[in-house]
Amino acid sequence: MATTTKRTSVFILLTVLGLLASAPALAVGGGLYLGGSVGGATTDFSQGTDSFDDSDVAWKAFVGYHFLQFFAVEASYRDLGSPSDSTYKLSTTAFDVEGLVGMPIGPVYLFGKLGVANWDSDFTVNGTKTSDDGTGYLGGLGVSVDVIKIQLRAEIEYLDAGEGAAMYTVGAAWRF
């Protein structure tokens, strides 16, 4: 019984070491990629004593370039949807540029991103429309898996637009 347990432990250890050793071979290589993602966004807005916190369908289109396997730069256009209730409606879009830093763990690639976003928001409060725009930071975490030349990814991002917005998406990118 002890011999079987020892053999199983050695097998598991060798399997884990093999996966870790093969990570560079399975990792993201350098090059251009183009993709899109869809999901949801939650936005916050307050005016005086009134507050608004709602979510809507969101999407983004992006282009990027991987330098080696650990670094990339990415630019995107995103639409955070138009969440609304009986009093408020908020529509936000943004152009952004960010740097990505990642690490392959077997066939999975974990990454973080940090960048800057130029955003534009339209607020409608009781039928009166106003606009605001600005530049803020963008941060996020994600995970991706490459299947041949297609990268499948899931991300959670925070955009410092107005009073803040969280975007959570799944998407795909084509590697050239």
The 8 nearest C-alpha neighbors of each residue, nearest first, counted from 0:
[[1, 3, 2, 4, 5, 6, 7, 8],
 [2, 0, 4, 3, 5, 6, 7, 8],
 [1, 3, 5, 0, 4, 6, 7, 8],
 [4, 2, 6, 0, 5, 1, 7, 8],
 [5, 3, 7, 1, 2, 6, 8, 0],
 [4, 6, 2, 8, 3, 7, 1, 9],
 [7, 5, 3, 9, 8, 4, 10, 2],
 [6, 8, 10, 4, 5, 9, 3, 11],
 [7, 9, 5, 11, 10, 6, 12, 4],
 [8, 10, 12, 6, 7, 11, 13, 5],
 [11, 9, 7, 13, 8, 12, 6, 14],
 [12, 10, 14, 8, 13, 9, 7, 15],
 [11, 13, 9, 15, 14, 10, 8, 16],
 [14, 12, 16, 10, 15, 11, 17, 9],
 [13, 15, 17, 11, 12, 16, 10, 18],
 [14, 16, 18, 12, 17, 13, 11, 19],
 [17, 15, 13, 19, 14, 18, 20, 12],
 [18, 16, 14, 20, 15, 19, 13, 21],
 [19, 17, 21, 15, 20, 16, 105, 22],
 [18, 20, 16, 22, 17, 21, 105, 15],
 [19, 21, 17, 18, 22, 16, 23, 105],
 [22, 20, 18, 24, 19, 23, 17, 25],
 [21, 23, 105, 25, 19, 24, 20, 26],
 [24, 22, 26, 25, 21, 103, 20, 105],
 [25, 23, 21, 22, 26, 20, 27, 105],
 [26, 24, 22, 23, 106, 21, 105, 27],
 [27, 25, 23, 103, 24, 22, 28, 68],
 [26, 28, 68, 29, 25, 145, 108, 103],
 [29, 27, 68, 67, 26, 30, 65, 66],
 [30, 28, 65, 67, 66, 68, 27, 64],
 [29, 31, 65, 64, 175, 28, 32, 66],
 [30, 32, 64, 175, 63, 174, 65, 33],
 [33, 31, 174, 63, 173, 62, 175, 64],
 [34, 32, 62, 172, 173, 61, 63, 174],
 [35, 33, 172, 61, 171, 60, 173, 62],
 [34, 36, 60, 170, 59, 171, 61, 172],
 [37, 35, 170, 169, 59, 58, 168, 171],
 [38, 36, 58, 168, 169, 57, 170, 59],
 [39, 37, 168, 57, 167, 56, 58, 169],
 [38, 40, 56, 57, 167, 55, 166, 168],
 [39, 41, 166, 54, 165, 79, 57, 55],
 [40, 42, 54, 165, 164, 53, 166, 55],
 [43, 41, 164, 52, 53, 54, 163, 40],
 [44, 42, 52, 51, 162, 163, 164, 53],
 [43, 45, 51, 50, 162, 52, 42, 46],
 [46, 44, 50, 49, 51, 47, 43, 48],
 [45, 47, 49, 48, 50, 44, 51, 124],
 [46, 48, 49, 45, 50, 44, 51, 124],
 [47, 49, 46, 50, 45, 51, 44, 124],
 [50, 48, 46, 47, 45, 51, 44, 86],
 [49, 51, 45, 44, 46, 48, 52, 43],
 [50, 52, 44, 43, 45, 53, 49, 87],
 [53, 51, 43, 42, 44, 50, 41, 54],
 [52, 54, 41, 82, 42, 51, 43, 55],
 [55, 53, 41, 40, 82, 42, 39, 56],
 [54, 56, 82, 80, 39, 40, 81, 57],
 [57, 55, 39, 80, 38, 40, 79, 58],
 [58, 56, 79, 39, 80, 38, 40, 78],
 [59, 57, 37, 78, 36, 77, 38, 79],
 [58, 60, 77, 36, 76, 35, 78, 61],
 [61, 59, 35, 76, 75, 34, 77, 36],
 [62, 60, 75, 34, 74, 33, 35, 59],
 [63, 61, 33, 74, 73, 32, 34, 75],
 [64, 62, 73, 32, 72, 31, 74, 33],
 [63, 65, 31, 30, 71, 72, 32, 66],
 [66, 64, 71, 29, 30, 70, 67, 31],
 [67, 65, 29, 70, 71, 68, 64, 30],
 [66, 68, 29, 28, 69, 65, 70, 27],
 [69, 67, 27, 28, 70, 29, 66, 26],
 [68, 70, 101, 100, 67, 102, 71, 66],
 [71, 69, 100, 66, 99, 65, 68, 67],
 [72, 70, 65, 99, 66, 64, 98, 73],
 [71, 73, 98, 63, 64, 97, 99, 65],
 [72, 74, 63, 97, 96, 62, 98, 64],
 [75, 73, 96, 62, 95, 61, 63, 97],
 [76, 74, 61, 95, 60, 94, 77, 62],
 [75, 77, 94, 60, 59, 93, 61, 95],
 [78, 76, 59, 93, 92, 58, 75, 79],
 [77, 79, 92, 80, 58, 57, 91, 59],
 [80, 78, 57, 91, 40, 92, 77, 58],
 [79, 81, 57, 55, 56, 78, 90, 82],
 [82, 80, 90, 89, 55, 83, 88, 79],
 [83, 81, 55, 54, 89, 53, 88, 80],
 [84, 82, 88, 87, 81, 89, 85, 53],
 [83, 85, 87, 86, 88, 82, 53, 51],
 [84, 86, 87, 83, 125, 88, 124, 126],
 [87, 85, 125, 84, 124, 88, 83, 126],
 [88, 86, 124, 83, 84, 123, 85, 125],
 [87, 89, 83, 123, 122, 82, 81, 84],
 [88, 90, 122, 81, 82, 121, 83, 123],
 [91, 89, 81, 121, 120, 80, 122, 88],
 [92, 90, 120, 79, 119, 78, 121, 89],
 [91, 93, 78, 119, 77, 118, 79, 120],
 [92, 94, 118, 77, 117, 76, 116, 119],
 [95, 93, 76, 117, 116, 75, 118, 77],
 [94, 96, 116, 75, 74, 115, 117, 93],
 [95, 97, 74, 114, 115, 73, 116, 75],
 [114, 98, 96, 113, 73, 72, 112, 115],
 [97, 99, 72, 112, 113, 71, 114, 73],
 [100, 98, 112, 71, 70, 111, 72, 110],
 [101, 99, 70, 110, 111, 69, 112, 71],
 [102, 100, 110, 69, 109, 111, 70, 99],
 [101, 103, 109, 108, 69, 110, 104, 100],
 [104, 102, 108, 26, 107, 105, 22, 109],
 [105, 103, 107, 22, 108, 106, 102, 19],
 [104, 106, 22, 107, 18, 103, 19, 25],
 [105, 107, 25, 104, 144, 108, 22, 26],
 [108, 106, 144, 104, 105, 103, 143, 109],
 [107, 109, 103, 143, 142, 102, 104, 144],
 [110, 108, 142, 101, 102, 141, 103, 107],
 [111, 109, 101, 141, 100, 140, 142, 102],
 [110, 112, 140, 100, 99, 139, 141, 101],
 [111, 113, 99, 139, 138, 98, 97, 140],
 [112, 114, 138, 97, 137, 98, 139, 99],
 [97, 115, 113, 137, 96, 136, 98, 138],
 [114, 116, 136, 137, 95, 96, 135, 97],
 [117, 115, 95, 135, 134, 94, 136, 118],
 [116, 118, 134, 94, 93, 133, 95, 135],
 [119, 117, 93, 132, 133, 92, 116, 134],
 [118, 120, 132, 92, 91, 131, 93, 133],
 [121, 119, 91, 131, 90, 130, 132, 122],
 [120, 122, 130, 90, 89, 129, 131, 91],
 [123, 121, 89, 129, 128, 88, 130, 124],
 [122, 124, 128, 88, 127, 87, 126, 129],
 [123, 125, 87, 127, 126, 86, 122, 128],
 [126, 124, 86, 127, 123, 87, 85, 128],
 [125, 127, 124, 123, 128, 86, 87, 88],
 [128, 126, 124, 123, 125, 129, 122, 87],
 [127, 129, 123, 122, 126, 124, 121, 130],
 [130, 128, 122, 121, 123, 127, 131, 124],
 [131, 129, 121, 120, 122, 128, 132, 119],
 [130, 132, 120, 119, 121, 129, 133, 161],
 [133, 131, 119, 118, 120, 130, 134, 117],
 [134, 132, 118, 117, 135, 119, 131, 160],
 [133, 135, 117, 116, 118, 115, 136, 132],
 [136, 134, 159, 116, 115, 160, 133, 117],
 [135, 137, 115, 159, 114, 116, 158, 138],
 [136, 138, 158, 114, 115, 113, 157, 159],
 [139, 137, 113, 157, 112, 156, 114, 136],
 [138, 140, 156, 112, 155, 111, 157, 113],
 [141, 139, 111, 155, 154, 110, 112, 156],
 [140, 142, 154, 110, 153, 109, 111, 155],
 [141, 143, 109, 153, 108, 152, 110, 154],
 [144, 142, 152, 108, 151, 107, 150, 153],
 [143, 145, 107, 151, 150, 108, 106, 146],
 [146, 144, 150, 149, 147, 151, 143, 148],
 [145, 147, 149, 148, 150, 144, 151, 106],
 [146, 148, 149, 145, 150, 174, 173, 144],
 [149, 147, 174, 173, 146, 150, 145, 175],
 [150, 148, 173, 146, 172, 147, 145, 174],
 [149, 151, 145, 172, 171, 144, 146, 152],
 [152, 150, 171, 144, 143, 170, 145, 149],
 [153, 151, 143, 170, 142, 169, 171, 150],
 [152, 154, 169, 142, 141, 168, 170, 143],
 [155, 153, 141, 168, 167, 140, 156, 169],
 [154, 156, 167, 139, 140, 166, 141, 168],
 [157, 155, 139, 166, 138, 165, 167, 154],
 [156, 158, 165, 138, 137, 164, 139, 166],
 [157, 159, 137, 164, 160, 163, 165, 136],
 [158, 160, 163, 135, 136, 137, 161, 164],
 [161, 159, 163, 158, 162, 135, 118, 164],
 [162, 160, 163, 159, 44, 120, 132, 131],
 [161, 163, 43, 160, 44, 159, 164, 42],
 [164, 162, 159, 160, 161, 158, 43, 42],
 [163, 165, 42, 158, 41, 157, 160, 166],
 [164, 166, 157, 41, 40, 156, 158, 42],
 [165, 167, 40, 156, 155, 39, 157, 168],
 [168, 166, 155, 39, 154, 38, 156, 40],
 [169, 167, 38, 37, 154, 153, 36, 39],
 [170, 168, 153, 36, 152, 37, 38, 154],
 [171, 169, 36, 152, 35, 151, 37, 153],
 [170, 172, 151, 150, 34, 35, 152, 36],
 [173, 171, 34, 150, 33, 149, 32, 174],
 [172, 174, 149, 33, 32, 148, 34, 150],
 [175, 173, 32, 148, 31, 149, 172, 33],
 [174, 31, 32, 173, 30, 148, 33, 149]]
